[in-house]
Amino acid sequence: MTPTRALLLLLLALALPAPAAPFAYVSDEGSATLSVIDIATDTVVRTIDTGQKPRGIALSKDGKRVFVTEQSSNALSAYDAQTGARQGQAPVGKSPEGAYLSPDGKLVAVAVEESNEIALVDTATMTVTRALRMKGKNPEHAVFSPDGKWIYASAEDADSVDVVDVASGELVASIQVGMRPRGIGFLPDSSRAYVAAENADLVNVIDVATKKVVSTIPVATRSNGVTVHPDGKRVFVSAGGAAIVQVIDTATNHIVAKVEVGQRPWNMALSPDGKKLYVACGRSAIVSVIDTSTYKKIADIAVGKLPWGVATTAR
């Protein structure tokens, strides 16, 4: 290779963007910030200022943008994940909560409490394409099934989960699960959904094809957050009243482990490789980190006030 060609290749390599390190983004409701955690070191490497009361949080598929619901502006905002610059904002209605990316990355579903709607926001244009009316009052979560066919929506003042056909935008079912349904997680093949009912101390297992509850799992008090491991064999459920995360074996639908974490554990996310679980612990102002192979807590990371949600690039 000639020196000139070697120099050109070196310059080309330097011009290419460096691969993004894996990060976890935490919405700090009480301090109006996003805490950015380096997953390799489990340390906060920077913070991003947001509007007041950021709650729902989702990452674009390429990890370059963070979508956050902000109650001060009643909007979904998009931030540059690296610089923290706001890149767009979509008004969605009063008191937006959970935000969830569609499997194809084209939409964010936002649960809007005051209007009892799910707003679908186009991630390219940051505009609301549809507002879907829900049966349940004060919706908090609106989660896409991995195959993109369904949205399951939970509502604080309800005892059922609403099921939306994404293609038609129609509400096709309401499945009774117990009072105050909260977190929702689907198995990777979209065959089952796990739904926590906070006031009933239950996790409901729903057969997606029949839209029926096929099993109920007694869980600790005020269980709310639900995250499914990519292997489909384990479901993690946070219990706000017990300060633990419970691990459910999907083969038996039994709890196989309980891990102590910070106070008021809420929403959670897995590292991209599935090896660590990041748990927002609101009253402790920390994110607890769990090793998903040993079911041991390996770190408590100080973040902003009242951490509400966590997002990573894991699906």
Secondary structure, DSSP 8 states (H G I E B T S, - for coil): --HHHHHHHHHHHHHS------EEEEEETTTTEEEEEETTTTEEEEEEE-SSSEEEEEE-TTSSEEEEEETTTTEEEEEETTT--EEEEEE--SSEEEEEE-TTSSEEEEEETTTTEEEEEETTTTEEEEEEE-SSEEEEEEEE-TTSSEEEEEEEE-SEEEEEETTTTEEEEEEE--SSEEEEEE-TTSSEEEEEETTTTEEEEEETTTTEEEEEEE--TTEEEEEE-TTSSEEEEEETTTTEEEEEETTTTEEEEEEE-SSSEEEEEE-TTSSEEEEEEGGGTEEEEEETTTTEEEEEEE-SSSEEEEE-S--
